[in-house]
């Protein structure tokens, strides 16, 4: 879709209409329902924006101006055909330990706080940050779709809530309550949530949306009738379960149940194992690999699950040193070395995984730990990483270095400058090659100020390489050339280019919106918002 930001020049006599999408629990589909509604409203001619005041996620998104927000709001902005800004997610929490998180405010790290410190010291001052951002969106757009977090009925959190019913009250927003029928107990979730709300909060709930339904809707109808009679609130639609919906997820909870030794699809010729450590981040880097017709991607949590894949990937992490300790506790270093010796073709590190591949990790300012420390890396590449207080968040573009060691199918060494590479970086550290000739740089990237910077390192034989670039496999030609290089190494014929990741994402946005338009009472939703069906 084209970026609709330019159309915001319409004169507005009042702030944008608002609608809040809350859920009975985490992971019931609030983000996708918001994306679907915004896509529909955009198709209907409205200039719409997403908004989530406070988000907790390790899978983040870098805006055009190099700021960090939750990936769900970046995804939603793309679905709405607009450019994401930090106003769409002014507060982002990135867990770094069991009880601590990095607090990111308008895309910039603010502090590392415990759960208690965040609640007692930060939240009392957060309302102005949240409402200023929302007010700017309401001045710019015609519709703002506000997404809640978790459940609005968390009694212990409600007094300092800035993301659910308090926010709905501040914005005077009607609320739609989403529940996931696939997990069971949908009527108990909906009625129980209402029972735990205060009367003025309950009055804001204008409709229910039931998500992920499989089967004959007529069999559910008696329950829907009972729910409406019991609560006096209409069911605005039952969304179907959409298998293999290829839209980026934000929370690694979607990876639950994916770990295992055996490949998900044994008919696929290429086996890629991604090590899933506790603080894995930006796992959506690998979504395009999942979509390739010849590639099986599996997430492993224990060394005995690794087996003998074609490629082993160490993904990004919020805490490199802690997840490196996890690898050692689980026995992964020995399993990785054995796999490389016995037939695995490549070991790849992305961001934090790239840092782990080096010789040592230095933390002089205690960025990732409670005190300054030095940690030995896995030692596969002659690199060292120094963690720094300043976070790098930037979108980059460039191409392959002329002498890169990546094993690609095709004559790409000669055409490296014609093979574009784009991605983004999110990390708190710099990685340095100790001047050894045993590795070569992978990419030449253009920095925001225009300078050309080499990035990433790999062994001369291409078996081990690492990069800070997230989104690398979203580069269609590079992704397919790399996979075809693996195919050729296995004696298989190359497939050449198979699909466009960007086009596939647009198709899936439209698929989601079409299913929602067919299943939801959009006229009632527009009426709840005080809008007509068509944009004025």
RODO-2510 file (C-alpha; in nm, 4 decimals, decimal comma):
residues 536
     n   res          X          Y          Z
     1     x     0,0000     0,0000     0,0000
     2     x     0,1072     0,3567    -0,0539
     3     x     0,2020     0,5675     0,2476
     4     x    -0,1079     0,7708     0,3343
     5     x     0,0691     1,0208     0,5628
     6     x     0,0541     1,2923     0,3010
     7     x    -0,3242     1,2874     0,3015
     8     x    -0,3310     1,4126     0,6603
     9     x    -0,3452     1,7693     0,5338
    10     x    -0,7262     1,7552     0,5578
    11     x    -0,8537     2,0194     0,7933
    12     x    -0,9970     1,8688     1,1090
    13     x    -1,2531     2,0299     1,3356
    14     x    -1,2136     1,7750     1,6155
    15     x    -0,9595     1,5166     1,7308
    16     x    -0,9552     1,1749     1,5692
    17     x    -1,2140     0,9191     1,6674
    18     x    -1,0741     0,6545     1,9009
    19     x    -1,1514     0,2905     1,9634
    20     x    -0,9750     0,0686     2,2160
    21     x    -0,9159    -0,3027     2,1607
    22     x    -0,8617    -0,4839     2,4895
    23     x    -0,8318    -0,8549     2,5603
    24     x    -0,9291    -1,1043     2,8247
    25     x    -0,5636    -1,2150     2,8486
    26     x    -0,2282    -1,1864     2,6760
    27     x    -0,1934    -1,3401     2,3292
    28     x    -0,5663    -1,3503     2,2527
    29     x    -0,5138    -1,1626     1,9257
    30     x    -0,5423    -0,7930     2,0173
    31     x    -0,2587    -0,6925     1,7859
    32     x    -0,3995    -0,8756     1,4851
    33     x    -0,7550    -0,7544     1,5491
    34     x    -0,6185    -0,4001     1,5634
    35     x    -0,4263    -0,4585     1,2405
    36     x    -0,7354    -0,6000     1,0718
    37     x    -0,9616    -0,3118     1,1779
    38     x    -0,7047    -0,0541     1,0726
    39     x    -0,6543    -0,2184     0,7355
    40     x    -1,0303    -0,2204     0,6757
    41     x    -1,0669     0,1433     0,7801
    42     x    -0,7758     0,2393     0,5568
    43     x    -0,9425     0,0566     0,2672
    44     x    -1,2615     0,2474     0,3489
    45     x    -1,0804     0,5778     0,3107
    46     x    -0,9924     0,6710     0,6686
    47     x    -0,6467     0,7867     0,7726
    48     x    -0,5859     0,5577     1,0704
    49     x    -0,3048     0,5117     1,3206
    50     x    -0,2269     0,2441     1,5805
    51     x    -0,1424     0,3318     1,9409
    52     x    -0,0211     0,1278     2,2367
    53     x     0,0861     0,3383     2,5314
    54     x     0,3022     0,0721     2,6959
    55     x     0,4348    -0,2386     2,5324
    56     x     0,6487    -0,5241     2,6640
    57     x     0,8406    -0,7090     2,3944
    58     x     1,1882    -0,8183     2,2937
    59     x     1,0903    -0,8244     1,9272
    60     x     1,1170    -0,4557     1,8487
    61     x     1,0913    -0,2352     1,5398
    62     x     1,3183     0,0480     1,4282
    63     x     1,1462     0,3573     1,2912
    64     x     1,2732     0,5545     0,9935
    65     x     1,4409     0,8043     1,2267
    66     x     1,6265     0,5291     1,4144
    67     x     1,4037     0,4911     1,7208
    68     x     1,2803     0,1692     1,8821
    69     x     0,9152     0,0728     1,9324
    70     x     0,7199    -0,2498     1,9739
    71     x     0,7090    -0,4571     1,6585
    72     x     0,3301    -0,4872     1,6742
    73     x     0,2872    -0,1127     1,6272
    74     x     0,5416    -0,1117     1,3445
    75     x     0,3525    -0,3985     1,1805
    76     x     0,0197    -0,2202     1,2313
    77     x     0,1527     0,1015     1,0792
    78     x     0,2595    -0,0959     0,7728
    79     x    -0,0853    -0,2562     0,7563
    80     x    -0,2416     0,0922     0,7721
    81     x    -0,0068     0,2195     0,4985
    82     x     0,1614     0,4839     0,7160
    83     x     0,5062     0,5507     0,8576
    84     x     0,5601     0,4308     1,2144
    85     x     0,6654     0,6842     1,4788
    86     x     0,7387     0,6607     1,8492
    87     x     0,4063     0,8310     1,9258
    88     x     0,2456     0,4997     1,8318
    89     x     0,4280     0,3266     2,1196
    90     x     0,5841     0,5871     2,3510
    91     x     0,6850     0,3384     2,6230
    92     x     0,8519     0,0049     2,5467
    93     x     0,9653    -0,2418     2,8135
    94     x     1,2408    -0,4856     2,7152
    95     x     1,2893    -0,7524     2,9843
    96     x     1,6564    -0,8136     3,0588
    97     x     1,6173    -1,0424     3,3602
    98     x     1,3542    -1,2156     3,5687
    99     x     1,2576    -0,8940     3,7488
   100     x     1,4226    -0,6134     3,5482
   101     x     1,3636    -0,4416     3,2171
   102     x     1,5137    -0,1708     3,0023
   103     x     1,2649     0,1160     2,9794
   104     x     1,2590     0,2749     2,6334
   105     x     1,0796     0,6103     2,6114
   106     x     1,0063     0,7501     2,2659
   107     x     1,2523     0,5093     2,1150
   108     x     1,5482     0,5868     2,3406
   109     x     1,6681     0,3870     2,6455
   110     x     1,5596     0,5698     2,9596
   111     x     1,6595     0,3447     3,2508
   112     x     1,6960    -0,0146     3,3663
   113     x     1,4414    -0,0693     3,6424
   114     x     1,3055    -0,3504     3,8530
   115     x     0,9341    -0,4227     3,8364
   116     x     0,8835    -0,2453     4,1681
   117     x     1,0909     0,0579     4,0650
   118     x     0,8979     0,0859     3,7404
   119     x     0,5651     0,0738     3,9194
   120     x     0,6541     0,3051     4,2065
   121     x     0,8921     0,5523     4,0401
   122     x     0,8130     0,5619     3,6681
   123     x     0,4402     0,4995     3,6279
   124     x     0,3226     0,7953     3,8408
   125     x     0,4940     1,0274     3,5931
   126     x     0,4010     0,8395     3,2754
   127     x     0,0535     0,9779     3,2045
   128     x     0,1804     1,2959     3,0406
   129     x     0,4132     1,0982     2,8118
   130     x     0,1276     0,8739     2,7054
   131     x    -0,1358     1,1426     2,6583
   132     x     0,0943     1,3841     2,4748
   133     x     0,1716     1,1108     2,2227
   134     x    -0,1943     1,0190     2,1835
   135     x    -0,2952     1,3828     2,1422
   136     x    -0,0420     1,4278     1,8612
   137     x    -0,1794     1,1236     1,6818
   138     x    -0,5364     1,2498     1,7231
   139     x    -0,4360     1,5819     1,5702
   140     x    -0,2786     1,4071     1,2688
   141     x    -0,5110     1,1162     1,1924
   142     x    -0,8847     1,0619     1,1549
   143     x    -0,8934     0,7373     1,3521
   144     x    -0,6688     0,6079     1,6307
   145     x    -0,6990     0,2406     1,7244
   146     x    -0,5709     0,1939     2,0775
   147     x    -0,4474    -0,1478     2,1826
   148     x    -0,4501    -0,2583     2,5450
   149     x    -0,2070    -0,4976     2,7131
   150     x    -0,2724    -0,8261     2,8876
   151     x    -0,6067    -0,8055     3,0698
   152     x    -0,7873    -0,4970     3,2040
   153     x    -0,8935    -0,7015     3,5084
   154     x    -0,5520    -0,7393     3,6733
   155     x    -0,6624    -0,6144     4,0139
   156     x    -0,3111    -0,5677     4,1494
   157     x    -0,2118    -0,3434     3,8561
   158     x    -0,5211    -0,1318     3,8010
   159     x    -0,4373     0,1556     4,0362
   160     x    -0,1471     0,2692     3,8196
   161     x    -0,2719     0,1421     3,4865
   162     x    -0,1642     0,3445     3,1828
   163     x    -0,2524     0,0939     2,9116
   164     x    -0,6058    -0,0401     2,9702
   165     x    -0,9170     0,1060     3,1357
   166     x    -0,7527     0,4133     3,2887
   167     x    -0,6276     0,5059     2,9430
   168     x    -0,9687     0,4396     2,7900
   169     x    -1,1122     0,6831     3,0437
   170     x    -0,8489     0,9498     2,9768
   171     x    -0,9190     0,9236     2,6025
   172     x    -1,2959     0,8736     2,6458
   173     x    -1,2654     0,5683     2,4214
   174     x    -1,5216     0,2930     2,3678
   175     x    -1,3762    -0,0541     2,4203
   176     x    -1,4076    -0,3808     2,2284
   177     x    -1,3131    -0,6879     2,4315
   178     x    -1,1351    -0,9717     2,2458
   179     x    -1,1255    -1,3336     2,3672
   180     x    -0,9542    -1,6391     2,2187
   181     x    -1,1892    -1,9352     2,1883
   182     x    -0,9073    -2,1649     2,0765
   183     x    -0,7635    -2,1764     2,4296
   184     x    -1,1019    -2,2731     2,5815
   185     x    -1,3248    -2,1089     2,8404
   186     x    -1,4159    -1,8159     2,6196
   187     x    -1,7444    -1,7351     2,7962
   188     x    -1,5836    -1,7559     3,1389
   189     x    -1,3051    -1,5241     3,0218
   190     x    -1,5495    -1,2644     2,8900
   191     x    -1,7999    -1,2726     3,1765
   192     x    -1,5258    -1,3001     3,4376
   193     x    -1,3437    -0,9993     3,2967
   194     x    -1,6613    -0,7915     3,3082
   195     x    -1,7309    -0,8989     3,6670
   196     x    -1,3894    -0,7715     3,7763
   197     x    -1,4353    -0,4300     3,6165
   198     x    -1,5755    -0,1292     3,7983
   199     x    -1,9221    -0,0174     3,6765
   200     x    -1,7820     0,2847     3,4918
   201     x    -1,5219     0,0605     3,3244
   202     x    -1,7821    -0,1991     3,2302
   203     x    -1,9905     0,0752     3,0707
   204     x    -1,7087     0,1414     2,8238
   205     x    -1,7239    -0,2120     2,6821
   206     x    -1,9428    -0,1780     2,3729
   207     x    -1,8879    -0,5138     2,2077
   208     x    -1,7207    -0,8550     2,2120
   209     x    -1,5021    -1,0107     1,9440
   210     x    -1,4347    -1,3827     1,9649
   211     x    -1,1118    -1,4848     1,7937
   212     x    -0,9676    -1,8052     1,6418
   213     x    -1,2896    -2,0033     1,5981
   214     x    -1,2737    -2,3385     1,4205
   215     x    -1,5852    -2,5280     1,3154
   216     x    -1,9550    -2,4754     1,2565
   217     x    -2,0625    -2,1310     1,3753
   218     x    -2,4223    -2,2469     1,4185
   219     x    -2,3085    -2,4730     1,7022
   220     x    -2,1647    -2,1702     1,8817
   221     x    -2,4722    -1,9525     1,8349
   222     x    -2,6566    -2,0632     2,1543
   223     x    -2,3549    -1,9561     2,3567
   224     x    -2,3405    -1,6210     2,1798
   225     x    -2,7098    -1,5634     2,2467
   226     x    -2,6597    -1,6471     2,6150
   227     x    -2,3603    -1,4132     2,6376
   228     x    -2,5535    -1,1204     2,4940
   229     x    -2,8508    -1,1862     2,7236
   230     x    -2,6245    -1,2296     3,0266
   231     x    -2,4217    -0,9120     2,9728
   232     x    -2,6362    -0,6873     2,7526
   233     x    -2,3308    -0,6392     2,5281
   234     x    -2,3409    -0,7422     2,1610
   235     x    -2,1075    -0,9941     2,0009
   236     x    -1,9717    -0,7981     1,7053
   237     x    -1,8248    -1,0980     1,5307
   238     x    -1,6499    -1,4328     1,5485
   239     x    -1,3180    -1,4324     1,3662
   240     x    -1,2070    -1,7605     1,2117
   241     x    -0,8806    -1,9303     1,2915
   242     x    -0,6514    -1,8374     1,0028
   243     x    -0,3922    -2,1125     0,9519
   244     x    -0,0376    -2,0099     0,8628
   245     x    -0,1120    -1,6392     0,8805
   246     x     0,2236    -1,4938     0,7811
   247     x     0,2226    -1,1697     0,9765
   248     x     0,5036    -1,0933     1,2181
   249     x     0,4453    -1,1886     1,5807
   250     x     0,5715    -0,9710     1,8627
   251     x     0,5953    -1,2034     2,1597
   252     x     0,8123    -1,5159     2,1718
   253     x     0,5188    -1,6911     2,3392
   254     x     0,4232    -1,7879     1,9821
   255     x     0,7318    -2,0102     1,9800
   256     x     0,5990    -2,2229     2,2649
   257     x     0,5665    -2,5791     2,1499
   258     x     0,7933    -2,5293     1,8466
   259     x     1,1046    -2,6704     2,0106
   260     x     1,2102    -3,0211     1,9278
   261     x     1,4636    -3,2521     1,7767
   262     x     1,2565    -3,3536     1,4779
   263     x     1,1950    -3,1404     1,1737
   264     x     0,8475    -2,9970     1,1271
   265     x     0,8460    -3,0952     0,7582
   266     x     1,0778    -3,3785     0,6599
   267     x     0,9920    -3,3267     0,2926
   268     x     1,1851    -3,0001     0,2892
   269     x     1,5454    -3,0362     0,1785
   270     x     1,7066    -2,7714     0,4031
   271     x     1,7067    -2,7963     0,7829
   272     x     1,7774    -2,4775     0,9807
   273     x     1,7998    -2,4933     1,3607
   274     x     1,7584    -2,1681     1,5551
   275     x     1,8737    -2,1909     1,9162
   276     x     1,6028    -2,0483     2,1348
   277     x     1,7602    -1,9100     2,4478
   278     x     1,5510    -1,7499     2,7247
   279     x     1,5965    -1,3892     2,6090
   280     x     1,5656    -1,4438     2,2336
   281     x     1,4777    -1,1221     2,0483
   282     x     1,3707    -1,0293     1,6959
   283     x     1,2979    -1,3909     1,6045
   284     x     1,0898    -1,2582     1,3140
   285     x     1,4248    -1,2327     1,1331
   286     x     1,3596    -1,5916     1,0289
   287     x     0,9996    -1,5636     0,9095
   288     x     1,0983    -1,5472     0,5391
   289     x     1,3002    -1,8673     0,5832
   290     x     0,9906    -2,0389     0,7235
   291     x     0,7992    -1,9316     0,4119
   292     x     1,0521    -2,0796     0,1686
   293     x     0,9212    -2,3976     0,0029
   294     x     1,2381    -2,6004     0,0626
   295     x     1,3317    -2,4853     0,4132
   296     x     1,2351    -2,6187     0,7556
   297     x     1,3040    -2,3860     1,0500
   298     x     1,2926    -2,5326     1,4000
   299     x     1,3680    -2,3759     1,7385
   300     x     1,5719    -2,5810     1,9840
   301     x     1,6184    -2,5243     2,3565
   302     x     1,8332    -2,8245     2,4515
   303     x     2,1585    -2,9500     2,3025
   304     x     2,0169    -3,2990     2,2428
   305     x     1,7536    -3,1446     2,0114
   306     x     2,0138    -2,9940     1,7783
   307     x     2,0899    -3,3003     1,5693
   308     x     2,2644    -3,2422     1,2358
   309     x     2,1013    -2,9417     1,0660
   310     x     2,2337    -2,7747     0,7544
   311     x     2,2564    -2,4407     0,9365
   312     x     2,2730    -2,3489     1,3050
   313     x     2,1638    -1,9935     1,3891
   314     x     2,2371    -1,8037     1,7093
   315     x     1,9674    -1,5309     1,7047
   316     x     1,9450    -1,1936     1,8752
   317     x     1,9135    -1,1633     2,2517
   318     x     1,8392    -0,8932     2,5069
   319     x     2,1270    -1,0135     2,7265
   320     x     2,4168    -1,1684     2,5375
   321     x     2,6234    -1,2738     2,8388
   322     x     2,3287    -1,4335     3,0201
   323     x     2,2127    -1,6283     2,7157
   324     x     2,5708    -1,7322     2,6414
   325     x     2,5813    -1,8763     2,9939
   326     x     2,2569    -2,0597     2,9117
   327     x     2,4178    -2,2122     2,6003
   328     x     2,7005    -2,3444     2,8114
   329     x     2,4692    -2,4767     3,0828
   330     x     2,2725    -2,6690     2,8185
   331     x     2,5843    -2,8128     2,6537
   332     x     2,5383    -2,6351     2,3206
   333     x     2,9048    -2,5460     2,2464
   334     x     3,0055    -2,9136     2,2268
   335     x     2,6927    -2,9989     2,0247
   336     x     2,7596    -2,7152     1,7790
   337     x     3,1244    -2,8151     1,7331
   338     x     3,0234    -3,1769     1,6738
   339     x     2,7581    -3,0770     1,4214
   340     x     3,0046    -2,8608     1,2267
   341     x     3,2546    -3,1467     1,2257
   342     x     3,0051    -3,4081     1,1112
   343     x     2,8259    -3,2255     0,8316
   344     x     2,6471    -2,9040     0,9285
   345     x     2,7247    -2,6525     0,6567
   346     x     2,7161    -2,3218     0,8469
   347     x     2,7019    -2,1550     1,1871
   348     x     2,5429    -1,8083     1,1738
   349     x     2,5154    -1,5409     1,4433
   350     x     2,2728    -1,2484     1,4288
   351     x     2,3253    -0,9490     1,6610
   352     x     2,3714    -1,0994     2,0099
   353     x     2,4442    -1,4355     1,8491
   354     x     2,7123    -1,2625     1,6397
   355     x     2,8679    -1,1240     1,9573
   356     x     2,8745    -1,4752     2,1070
   357     x     3,0778    -1,6068     1,8119
   358     x     3,3747    -1,3903     1,9130
   359     x     3,6604    -1,4479     2,1552
   360     x     3,5453    -1,2257     2,4401
   361     x     3,2708    -0,9942     2,5649
   362     x     3,3727    -0,6886     2,7651
   363     x     3,1262    -0,5002     2,9867
   364     x     3,3297    -0,2213     3,1529
   365     x     3,0228    -0,0069     3,2317
   366     x     2,8059    -0,2939     3,3622
   367     x     2,5579    -0,2494     3,0772
   368     x     2,4464    -0,6138     3,0783
   369     x     2,5457    -0,7167     3,4292
   370     x     2,5439    -0,5890     3,7855
   371     x     2,9170    -0,5123     3,7790
   372     x     3,1931    -0,4730     3,5182
   373     x     3,3043    -0,8095     3,3844
   374     x     3,4701    -0,9952     3,0997
   375     x     3,3183    -1,3097     2,9521
   376     x     3,4778    -1,5585     2,7158
   377     x     3,2937    -1,5965     2,3864
   378     x     3,2541    -1,9171     2,1870
   379     x     3,5765    -1,8379     1,9999
   380     x     3,4633    -1,9204     1,6461
   381     x     3,5611    -1,5771     1,5102
   382     x     3,8619    -1,3577     1,6110
   383     x     3,6385    -1,0770     1,7399
   384     x     3,5768    -0,8960     2,0659
   385     x     3,2680    -0,6989     2,1686
   386     x     3,2583    -0,4073     2,4109
   387     x     2,9141    -0,3237     2,5518
   388     x     2,8433     0,0485     2,5627
   389     x     2,5759     0,2539     2,7413
   390     x     2,4655     0,4107     2,4111
   391     x     2,2316     0,1924     2,2074
   392     x     2,2637     0,1714     1,8291
   393     x     1,9234     0,1777     1,6593
   394     x     1,9461     0,2495     1,2895
   395     x     1,8130     0,1428     0,9516
   396     x     2,0870     0,0724     0,6998
   397     x     2,1254     0,0032     0,3299
   398     x     2,4182    -0,1176     0,1246
   399     x     2,5454    -0,4233    -0,0549
   400     x     2,7755    -0,7205    -0,0337
   401     x     3,1451    -0,6537     0,0132
   402     x     3,3345    -0,7469    -0,3022
   403     x     3,5377    -1,0186    -0,1280
   404     x     3,2659    -1,1415     0,1055
   405     x     3,2884    -1,5067     0,2153
   406     x     2,9160    -1,5877     0,2004
   407     x     2,8388    -1,9039     0,0088
   408     x     2,5896    -1,7835    -0,2505
   409     x     2,4633    -1,9524    -0,5627
   410     x     2,5309    -1,7473    -0,8734
   411     x     2,7969    -1,5056    -0,9897
   412     x     2,7422    -1,2600    -0,7054
   413     x     3,1086    -1,1859    -0,6395
   414     x     3,1206    -0,9845    -0,9590
   415     x     2,7819    -0,8216    -0,9102
   416     x     2,8056    -0,7486    -0,5365
   417     x     2,7378    -0,3782    -0,5823
   418     x     2,4192    -0,4667    -0,7710
   419     x     2,2862    -0,6912    -0,4943
   420     x     2,1270    -0,4549    -0,2425
   421     x     2,1129    -0,5336     0,1276
   422     x     1,8847    -0,3543     0,3728
   423     x     1,8138    -0,4107     0,7383
   424     x     1,8271    -0,2530     1,0805
   425     x     2,0523    -0,2665     1,3856
   426     x     1,9549    -0,2727     1,7544
   427     x     2,2463    -0,3352     1,9898
   428     x     2,4464    -0,1898     2,2773
   429     x     2,8024    -0,2711     2,1769
   430     x     3,0727    -0,2540     1,9143
   431     x     3,2465    -0,5575     1,7682
   432     x     3,6069    -0,5440     1,6503
   433     x     3,8190    -0,7772     1,4379
   434     x     4,1622    -0,8244     1,5907
   435     x     4,3321    -0,7721     1,2564
   436     x     4,3413    -1,1379     1,1617
   437     x     4,3224    -1,2348     0,7960
   438     x     4,1215    -1,5478     0,8724
   439     x     3,7952    -1,3526     0,8340
   440     x     3,6520    -1,1158     0,5762
   441     x     3,3867    -0,8493     0,5940
   442     x     3,0397    -0,9322     0,4664
   443     x     2,8719    -0,6031     0,3780
   444     x     2,9401    -0,2410     0,2893
   445     x     2,6664    -0,0295     0,4454
   446     x     2,5805     0,3370     0,4099
   447     x     2,5521     0,5050     0,7486
   448     x     2,2855     0,7753     0,8031
   449     x     2,5479     1,0484     0,7633
   450     x     2,6576     0,8983     0,4305
   451     x     2,9794     0,7211     0,5278
   452     x     3,0431     0,3670     0,4011
   453     x     3,1040     0,1189     0,6811
   454     x     3,2037    -0,2460     0,6565
   455     x     2,9817    -0,4776     0,8628
   456     x     2,9831    -0,8415     0,9667
   457     x     3,2612    -1,0982     0,9517
   458     x     3,2922    -1,4514     0,8252
   459     x     3,5562    -1,7203     0,7906
   460     x     3,7161    -1,7516     0,4489
   461     x     3,5346    -2,0772     0,3766
   462     x     3,1978    -1,9205     0,4630
   463     x     3,1112    -2,1850     0,7228
   464     x     3,0918    -1,9402     1,0157
   465     x     2,9702    -1,5836     0,9877
   466     x     2,7906    -1,3173     1,1870
   467     x     2,6249    -0,9801     1,1443
   468     x     2,4378    -0,7116     1,3371
   469     x     2,1791    -0,6880     1,0597
   470     x     1,8252    -0,7762     1,1588
   471     x     1,5946    -0,8300     0,8636
   472     x     1,8757    -0,9767     0,6557
   473     x     1,6638    -1,2645     0,5271
   474     x     1,3907    -1,0247     0,4181
   475     x     1,6237    -0,9364     0,1275
   476     x     1,4713    -1,1667    -0,1324
   477     x     1,7582    -1,2138    -0,3787
   478     x     2,0202    -1,2524    -0,1061
   479     x     1,8038    -1,4970     0,0924
   480     x     1,7357    -1,7181    -0,2064
   481     x     2,0972    -1,7040    -0,3284
   482     x     2,2153    -1,8113     0,0173
   483     x     1,9665    -2,0984     0,0360
   484     x     2,0557    -2,2064    -0,3169
   485     x     2,4225    -2,2043    -0,2146
   486     x     2,3296    -2,4552     0,0555
   487     x     2,1344    -2,6601    -0,1984
   488     x     2,4284    -2,6732    -0,4381
   489     x     2,6585    -2,7749    -0,1505
   490     x     2,4215    -3,0672    -0,0863
   491     x     2,4123    -3,1674    -0,4534
   492     x     2,0637    -3,0235    -0,5134
   493     x     1,9437    -2,8055    -0,7975
   494     x     1,8841    -2,4359    -0,7075
   495     x     1,5283    -2,3015    -0,6984
   496     x     1,6105    -1,9400    -0,7882
   497     x     1,3825    -1,6584    -0,6598
   498     x     1,0639    -1,7968    -0,5039
   499     x     0,8696    -1,5029    -0,3556
   500     x     0,8835    -1,1415    -0,2384
   501     x     0,8665    -1,1060     0,1400
   502     x     0,7171    -0,7563     0,1085
   503     x     0,4494    -0,8673    -0,1380
   504     x     0,3655    -1,1680     0,0775
   505     x     0,3180    -0,9437     0,3820
   506     x     0,0780    -0,7197     0,1858
   507     x    -0,1176    -1,0228     0,0681
   508     x    -0,1462    -1,1468     0,4263
   509     x    -0,2653    -0,8056     0,5496
   510     x    -0,5387    -0,8195     0,2859
   511     x    -0,6224    -1,1804     0,3763
   512     x    -0,6586    -1,0818     0,7426
   513     x    -0,8734    -0,7803     0,6575
   514     x    -1,0957    -0,9809     0,4231
   515     x    -1,1624    -1,2414     0,6915
   516     x    -1,2378    -0,9694     0,9467
   517     x    -1,4659    -0,7748     0,7119
   518     x    -1,6646    -1,0902     0,6406
   519     x    -1,6902    -1,1866     1,0090
   520     x    -1,7335    -0,8553     1,1932
   521     x    -2,0260    -0,6143     1,2061
   522     x    -1,8258    -0,3208     1,0742
   523     x    -2,1335    -0,0943     1,0543
   524     x    -2,1849    -0,1387     1,4284
   525     x    -1,8158    -0,0758     1,4960
   526     x    -1,8251     0,2468     1,2949
   527     x    -2,1382     0,3509     1,4808
   528     x    -1,9705     0,2832     1,8158
   529     x    -1,6898     0,5177     1,7056
   530     x    -1,9318     0,7828     1,5845
   531     x    -1,8246     0,7358     1,2222
   532     x    -2,0070     0,6655     0,9012
   533     x    -1,9148     0,3595     0,6935
   534     x    -1,7309     0,5716     0,4393
   535     x    -1,4706     0,8387     0,5067
   536     x    -1,5942     1,1917     0,4699
***
